[in-house]
Amino acid sequence: MHMTKSLALCAGLLASTFSTAAELPRDQPDAVGMSSARLARIAPAMQRYIDAELTPGVITAVMRHGKLIHYKAQGHMDVASAKPMREDAIFRIASMTKPIASVALMMLWEEGRFQLRDPVSKFIPEFAAAQVSTTADASGTTGELVPPKRPIQIRDMLTHTAGLANNYSGNVAAYRQAMNTPRPKSNAEQIKRLAALPLNYHPGEEWQYSAATNVVGHLVEIISGQSLDEFLRQRIFEPLQMPDTHFYLDNTKGGRLTTQYTPDENNKIKAQDPGSKQSRWITSPRNLFSGAGGLVSTVRDYLRFQQAMLNGGEIDGNRILAPSTVSLMLENHTGDLPLWLPGPGMGFGLGYGVVVDRGAAATPLSEGAGYWGGAYCTLSWIDPEQNLVGVLMTQVRPYSHINIRQDFQVLTYQAIID
């Protein structure tokens, strides 16, 4: 009798806990101008990648006009054990952390704590001594070191125009070595090391995808007086009801952490980071909080974040930004600078890539859409013109040999009929 009561009480508590995390409203695709039959093309296309052993499993989700009209989990969280993909699976979202960290800094901008053109050195004095390498040599062993033509501004860090080394260039190894070996004791120590390295180019003169959003995260810490972890939890994750978004995990959250894969010599997936308690997201020291790429999350949590942005900064009555600030973040802040990673027709806003010319970009996304993906083949975007949010999560790195993210975008837009 007592056991029955106890079980009933536990069930009630679980139901209560679940209900506190507000669920996204659902509707039929046809009610929001999308074709059910055409949306049904998404799953077979994703399954082809799974069957070819190019990816372990996938979740795809689409919202339009604030309604969830497609949510599909396919394949496996762990292939070796044939563990089916769960709808509430937890993924390493890597650079999809960047829009969140950028939003955090813009929340402080709204409080009048800084201006976008303020020099970064106003808050991190070490950047006042920055020098530019005439040979783009992060180690500073070749060429000359010359003063920058102007100081690095906070907006440069948000837009990847600060002068920091390209994440994909050969000399970025010097940045990573200096920043991470030995492991820094804090974000502050890591960013001080970064500030001591030569810049690759004069601030504002190039776009190079870099560790700049780690600086953004540390600026949040300095200006707010909180760790980035605390600030995101208190000011974004709790208000937006994102309970499964973290920098580190205490455990696998009931086996919900996915295994992460990498391609072998034949591009077939092989496990790299387990979805078990041995995952580095569980075992790593918890002293660094990477604004550039440290978070794990779920499709549901990220949908809520993106829907809040699409709504102009709020969801379910919880506002984190003003509509005008969201609009500013989705403007192109990089002018005509070539952006080699997003490619032609793309610009960069404050934390988001933005579509400037959809013809040149050869993308189905509308002009003005904001997007970014992660190193483990995750992707999300918001499209104000179509009032649409898309999220794809899988776990394979690198992924340049597959077009699963582009295919999902095409399959989403071909389903819009009104």
C-alpha positions as CSV (number, residue, x, y, z in Angstrom):
1,M,0.0,0.0,0.0
2,H,2.8,2.4,1.0
3,M,4.7,1.5,-2.1
4,T,1.7,2.1,-4.3
5,K,1.2,5.6,-2.7
6,S,4.9,6.3,-3.1
7,L,4.9,5.3,-6.8
8,A,1.8,7.5,-7.4
9,L,3.5,10.4,-5.6
10,C,6.6,10.0,-7.7
11,A,4.6,9.8,-10.9
12,G,2.7,13.0,-9.9
13,L,6.0,14.8,-9.2
14,L,7.4,13.8,-12.5
15,A,4.3,15.0,-14.3
16,S,4.4,18.3,-12.4
17,T,8.1,18.7,-13.2
18,F,7.4,18.0,-16.9
19,S,4.5,20.5,-17.1
20,T,6.6,23.3,-15.7
21,A,8.7,23.2,-18.9
22,A,6.2,24.8,-21.2
23,E,5.7,22.8,-24.4
24,L,5.7,24.4,-27.8
25,P,2.2,24.5,-29.4
26,R,1.6,22.1,-32.3
27,D,-0.6,22.4,-35.3
28,Q,-1.2,20.6,-38.6
29,P,1.2,21.9,-41.4
30,D,-1.7,22.9,-43.7
31,A,-3.0,25.2,-41.0
32,V,0.2,27.3,-41.3
33,G,0.6,27.2,-45.0
34,M,2.8,24.1,-45.4
35,S,2.1,20.8,-47.1
36,S,2.0,17.7,-45.0
37,A,2.8,15.5,-48.0
38,R,5.8,17.6,-48.9
39,L,7.1,17.7,-45.3
40,A,6.9,13.9,-45.4
41,R,9.8,14.1,-47.9
42,I,12.2,15.1,-45.0
43,A,12.3,11.7,-43.2
44,P,13.2,9.5,-46.2
45,A,16.0,12.0,-47.1
46,M,17.4,11.8,-43.6
47,Q,17.1,8.1,-43.5
48,R,19.3,7.8,-46.6
49,Y,22.2,9.3,-44.7
50,I,21.5,6.9,-41.7
51,D,21.3,3.9,-44.0
52,A,24.6,4.8,-45.7
53,E,26.2,4.9,-42.2
54,L,27.2,8.6,-42.8
55,T,25.4,9.7,-39.6
56,P,24.1,7.8,-36.6
57,G,20.7,9.4,-36.2
58,V,18.9,12.7,-36.8
59,I,16.2,14.9,-35.3
60,T,14.6,17.5,-37.6
61,A,12.1,20.1,-36.5
62,V,10.2,22.9,-38.1
63,M,8.0,25.7,-36.6
64,R,6.0,28.2,-38.6
65,H,3.8,31.0,-37.2
66,G,4.8,29.8,-33.7
67,K,3.4,26.3,-34.2
68,L,5.5,23.1,-34.3
69,I,4.5,21.3,-37.5
70,H,7.3,18.8,-37.9
71,Y,9.4,16.9,-35.3
72,K,11.0,13.7,-36.3
73,A,13.6,11.5,-34.5
74,Q,15.3,8.9,-36.7
75,G,18.2,6.4,-36.4
76,H,20.2,5.8,-33.3
77,M,21.7,7.7,-30.4
78,D,24.3,4.9,-30.1
79,V,24.8,2.6,-33.1
80,A,26.7,-0.2,-31.4
81,S,23.9,-0.8,-28.9
82,A,21.1,0.0,-31.4
83,K,19.8,2.6,-29.0
84,P,16.9,4.4,-30.8
85,M,17.1,8.2,-31.2
86,R,15.0,9.8,-28.5
87,E,13.0,13.0,-29.1
88,D,14.6,14.5,-26.0
89,A,18.2,13.4,-26.8
90,I,21.0,15.7,-25.7
91,F,23.4,16.9,-28.4
92,R,26.7,18.7,-28.4
93,I,25.8,21.9,-30.2
94,A,29.3,23.5,-30.5
95,S,29.1,26.8,-32.4
96,M,25.3,27.0,-32.0
97,T,26.4,28.3,-28.6
98,K,27.5,31.5,-30.4
99,P,24.1,33.1,-30.9
100,I,23.2,32.4,-27.3
101,A,26.5,34.0,-25.9
102,S,25.9,36.9,-28.3
103,V,22.4,37.4,-27.0
104,A,23.7,37.4,-23.5
105,L,26.1,40.3,-24.3
106,M,23.4,42.2,-26.1
107,M,21.2,41.9,-23.0
108,L,23.9,43.9,-21.2
109,W,24.1,46.4,-24.1
110,E,20.3,47.0,-23.5
111,E,21.1,47.8,-19.9
112,G,23.5,50.6,-21.0
113,R,26.6,48.8,-19.8
114,F,28.6,49.4,-23.0
115,Q,28.4,50.6,-26.6
116,L,29.1,48.4,-29.6
117,R,32.0,50.7,-30.7
118,D,33.6,50.6,-27.3
119,P,37.2,49.2,-27.4
120,V,37.4,45.7,-26.0
121,S,40.4,47.0,-23.9
122,K,38.0,49.1,-21.9
123,F,37.0,45.9,-20.2
124,I,40.0,43.6,-21.0
125,P,43.0,45.9,-20.8
126,E,45.4,43.3,-22.3
127,F,43.9,44.0,-25.7
128,A,45.2,47.5,-25.6
129,A,48.7,46.1,-26.5
130,A,47.5,44.1,-29.5
131,Q,49.8,44.1,-32.5
132,V,49.1,43.0,-36.0
133,S,51.4,40.5,-37.8
134,T,52.3,41.6,-41.3
135,T,52.5,37.9,-42.3
136,A,49.3,36.8,-40.5
137,D,51.6,34.7,-38.2
138,A,49.9,34.0,-34.9
139,S,53.2,33.0,-33.3
140,G,54.8,36.3,-34.2
141,T,58.0,34.6,-35.4
142,T,57.9,35.9,-39.0
143,G,57.3,39.3,-40.5
144,E,56.8,42.5,-38.5
145,L,54.4,43.4,-35.7
146,V,52.7,46.7,-36.2
147,P,50.1,48.7,-34.3
148,P,46.5,48.1,-35.4
149,K,44.9,51.0,-37.4
150,R,42.2,51.2,-34.8
151,P,41.4,49.5,-31.5
152,I,39.4,46.2,-31.5
153,Q,35.8,47.1,-30.9
154,I,33.2,45.0,-29.1
155,R,31.2,44.7,-32.3
156,D,34.3,43.2,-34.0
157,M,34.2,40.3,-31.5
158,L,30.5,39.8,-32.3
159,T,31.1,39.8,-36.0
160,H,34.4,37.9,-36.3
161,T,36.2,41.0,-37.7
162,A,38.5,41.6,-34.6
163,G,41.8,40.3,-36.2
164,L,41.9,36.9,-34.5
165,A,43.1,33.9,-36.5
166,N,40.8,32.0,-38.7
167,N,39.6,28.7,-37.1
168,Y,40.5,26.9,-40.3
169,S,43.9,28.4,-41.1
170,G,47.2,26.7,-40.6
171,N,48.4,29.2,-38.0
172,V,45.4,28.8,-35.7
173,A,47.3,26.0,-34.1
174,A,49.4,28.7,-32.4
175,Y,46.2,30.2,-31.0
176,R,44.9,26.9,-29.7
177,Q,48.2,25.9,-28.2
178,A,48.6,29.2,-26.4
179,M,44.9,29.3,-25.3
180,N,44.6,25.8,-24.0
181,T,48.0,24.3,-23.1
182,P,48.2,24.0,-20.2
183,R,44.5,24.1,-19.5
184,P,43.6,27.6,-18.3
185,K,42.1,27.9,-14.8
186,S,39.3,30.2,-16.0
187,N,37.9,32.1,-19.0
188,A,39.9,35.1,-17.8
189,E,43.2,33.3,-18.0
190,Q,42.4,31.9,-21.4
191,I,41.4,35.3,-22.9
192,K,44.5,37.0,-21.4
193,R,46.6,34.4,-23.3
194,L,44.6,35.1,-26.5
195,A,45.1,38.9,-26.1
196,A,48.9,38.4,-26.0
197,L,48.9,36.8,-29.5
198,P,49.5,38.8,-32.7
199,L,46.4,39.7,-34.7
200,N,46.1,38.2,-38.2
201,Y,44.8,41.4,-39.8
202,H,43.7,45.0,-38.9
203,P,40.4,45.1,-37.0
204,G,37.4,45.6,-39.3
205,E,39.3,44.8,-42.5
206,E,38.6,41.1,-42.9
207,W,36.2,38.5,-41.7
208,Q,37.8,35.4,-40.2
209,Y,35.8,32.9,-38.2
210,S,37.6,32.7,-34.9
211,A,37.6,32.3,-31.1
212,A,36.1,35.8,-30.9
213,T,32.9,34.5,-29.2
214,N,35.0,33.2,-26.3
215,V,35.9,36.9,-25.8
216,V,32.2,37.7,-26.1
217,G,31.5,35.2,-23.3
218,H,34.2,36.7,-21.1
219,L,32.9,40.2,-21.7
220,V,29.6,38.9,-20.3
221,E,31.4,37.8,-17.2
222,I,33.3,41.0,-16.7
223,I,30.3,43.3,-17.3
224,S,27.8,41.2,-15.3
225,G,30.0,40.0,-12.5
226,Q,28.8,36.5,-13.0
227,S,30.3,33.4,-14.7
228,L,29.0,32.9,-18.2
229,D,27.5,29.6,-16.9
230,E,25.5,31.4,-14.2
231,F,24.4,34.3,-16.4
232,L,23.1,32.1,-19.2
233,R,21.3,29.9,-16.7
234,Q,19.6,32.7,-14.8
235,R,19.0,35.2,-17.6
236,I,18.3,33.0,-20.6
237,F,17.8,29.3,-19.9
238,E,15.5,29.6,-16.9
239,P,13.3,32.4,-18.3
240,L,13.0,30.6,-21.7
241,Q,12.5,27.2,-20.0
242,M,15.5,25.5,-21.5
243,P,16.3,22.9,-18.7
244,D,18.5,20.7,-20.8
245,T,21.0,23.3,-22.0
246,H,24.3,23.2,-20.1
247,F,28.1,23.6,-20.5
248,Y,28.7,20.4,-18.6
249,L,26.5,17.5,-17.5
250,D,26.6,15.7,-14.1
251,N,25.4,12.5,-15.7
252,T,23.8,11.3,-18.9
253,K,20.4,12.6,-17.8
254,G,18.8,9.2,-17.9
255,G,20.7,8.0,-20.9
256,R,19.7,11.0,-23.1
257,L,23.3,12.1,-24.1
258,T,24.0,11.0,-27.6
259,T,27.2,9.3,-28.7
260,Q,29.4,11.5,-31.0
261,Y,30.9,10.0,-34.2
262,T,33.6,10.8,-36.7
263,P,34.1,9.5,-40.3
264,D,36.5,6.6,-40.9
265,E,38.7,6.3,-44.0
266,N,35.5,5.3,-46.0
267,N,33.4,8.1,-44.4
268,K,31.5,5.5,-42.4
269,I,30.8,6.6,-38.8
270,K,32.9,5.4,-35.9
271,A,32.3,6.4,-32.3
272,Q,34.5,9.3,-30.9
273,D,32.9,10.6,-27.6
274,P,30.6,8.2,-25.9
275,G,27.1,9.0,-24.7
276,S,28.0,7.4,-21.3
277,K,29.4,8.8,-18.1
278,Q,32.8,8.7,-19.8
279,S,31.9,11.5,-22.1
280,R,34.2,14.5,-21.7
281,W,31.1,16.7,-21.2
282,I,30.8,14.8,-17.9
283,T,34.4,14.1,-17.0
284,S,36.0,17.5,-17.9
285,P,37.1,20.0,-15.3
286,R,34.4,22.7,-15.0
287,N,36.4,25.9,-15.0
288,L,36.0,27.0,-18.7
289,F,32.7,28.1,-20.3
290,S,33.2,28.5,-24.0
291,G,30.9,31.1,-25.5
292,A,32.2,30.0,-28.9
293,G,31.1,26.4,-28.6
294,G,30.7,24.8,-25.2
295,L,27.0,24.0,-24.8
296,V,24.9,20.8,-25.0
297,S,21.2,21.1,-25.7
298,T,18.1,19.5,-27.0
299,V,16.1,20.2,-30.1
300,R,13.2,21.4,-27.9
301,D,15.4,23.8,-25.9
302,Y,16.9,25.3,-29.0
303,L,13.5,25.7,-30.7
304,R,12.4,27.7,-27.7
305,F,15.5,30.0,-27.9
306,Q,15.1,30.5,-31.7
307,Q,11.3,31.0,-31.4
308,A,11.9,33.7,-28.8
309,M,14.3,35.4,-31.2
310,L,11.8,35.1,-34.1
311,N,9.2,36.6,-31.8
312,G,11.3,39.7,-31.3
313,G,13.0,38.6,-28.0
314,E,10.2,36.8,-26.0
315,I,8.3,33.6,-25.6
316,D,5.4,32.8,-23.3
317,G,5.6,36.3,-21.8
318,N,9.3,36.0,-20.9
319,R,11.3,38.7,-22.7
320,I,15.1,38.7,-22.9
321,L,15.6,41.3,-25.7
322,A,13.6,44.1,-27.3
323,P,12.4,43.6,-30.9
324,S,14.7,46.4,-32.1
325,T,17.7,44.6,-30.6
326,V,16.9,41.4,-32.3
327,S,16.5,43.3,-35.6
328,L,19.9,44.9,-35.1
329,M,21.5,41.5,-34.5
330,L,20.1,40.2,-37.8
331,E,21.4,43.1,-39.8
332,N,24.5,42.6,-41.9
333,H,27.4,44.2,-40.0
334,T,30.2,43.1,-42.3
335,G,29.4,45.2,-45.4
336,D,31.0,43.7,-48.5
337,L,33.7,41.8,-46.8
338,P,34.0,38.3,-48.3
339,L,32.9,35.6,-45.9
340,W,34.6,32.5,-47.1
341,L,32.8,30.1,-44.7
342,P,29.2,31.1,-45.3
343,G,30.0,31.9,-48.9
344,P,28.7,34.4,-51.5
345,G,25.5,36.2,-50.7
346,M,26.0,35.9,-47.0
347,G,26.8,38.5,-44.3
348,F,27.3,38.4,-40.6
349,G,25.3,40.1,-37.9
350,L,25.8,40.2,-34.1
351,G,26.2,36.4,-33.5
352,Y,24.3,35.1,-36.5
353,G,25.2,34.6,-40.2
354,V,22.6,36.5,-42.3
355,V,21.3,36.0,-45.8
356,V,22.0,39.2,-47.8
357,D,21.4,37.9,-51.4
358,R,19.6,34.6,-51.7
359,G,20.4,34.3,-55.4
360,A,24.1,34.7,-54.9
361,A,23.9,32.4,-51.9
362,A,21.8,29.8,-53.8
363,T,19.8,29.2,-50.6
364,P,16.1,28.7,-50.0
365,L,16.3,30.9,-46.9
366,S,14.8,34.4,-47.3
367,E,16.9,37.5,-47.3
368,G,17.2,38.6,-43.7
369,A,17.2,35.1,-42.3
370,G,19.7,34.4,-39.5
371,Y,21.4,31.1,-39.0
372,W,24.4,29.2,-37.7
373,G,25.5,25.6,-37.2
374,G,27.8,23.6,-35.1
375,A,30.9,21.4,-35.6
376,Y,29.0,18.2,-34.9
377,C,26.7,18.8,-37.9
378,T,23.9,20.7,-36.1
379,L,22.1,23.6,-37.7
380,S,19.4,26.1,-36.9
381,W,17.9,29.2,-38.5
382,I,15.2,31.8,-38.1
383,D,13.4,33.3,-41.1
384,P,11.4,36.4,-40.2
385,E,9.9,36.7,-43.7
386,Q,8.5,33.2,-43.6
387,N,8.0,33.3,-39.8
388,L,9.8,30.0,-39.6
389,V,12.3,28.2,-37.4
390,G,14.3,25.1,-38.4
391,V,16.5,22.9,-36.3
392,L,18.6,19.8,-37.3
393,M,20.6,17.8,-34.7
394,T,23.0,15.0,-35.4
395,Q,26.5,14.1,-34.1
396,V,29.2,13.6,-36.7
397,R,32.4,15.6,-37.0
398,P,33.8,16.5,-39.5
399,Y,30.8,16.5,-41.9
400,S,32.0,18.3,-45.1
401,H,31.4,15.1,-47.1
402,I,27.7,15.2,-46.5
403,N,24.9,17.7,-47.5
404,I,22.4,16.7,-44.8
405,R,22.0,20.3,-43.5
406,Q,21.5,21.8,-46.9
407,D,19.1,19.1,-47.9
408,F,17.0,19.7,-44.8
409,Q,16.7,23.4,-45.6
410,V,15.6,22.7,-49.2
411,L,13.1,20.1,-48.0
412,T,11.7,22.5,-45.5
413,Y,11.2,25.4,-48.0
414,Q,9.7,23.2,-50.7
415,A,6.9,22.4,-48.3
416,I,5.8,26.0,-48.0
417,I,2.7,26.5,-50.1
418,D,1.4,29.8,-48.6
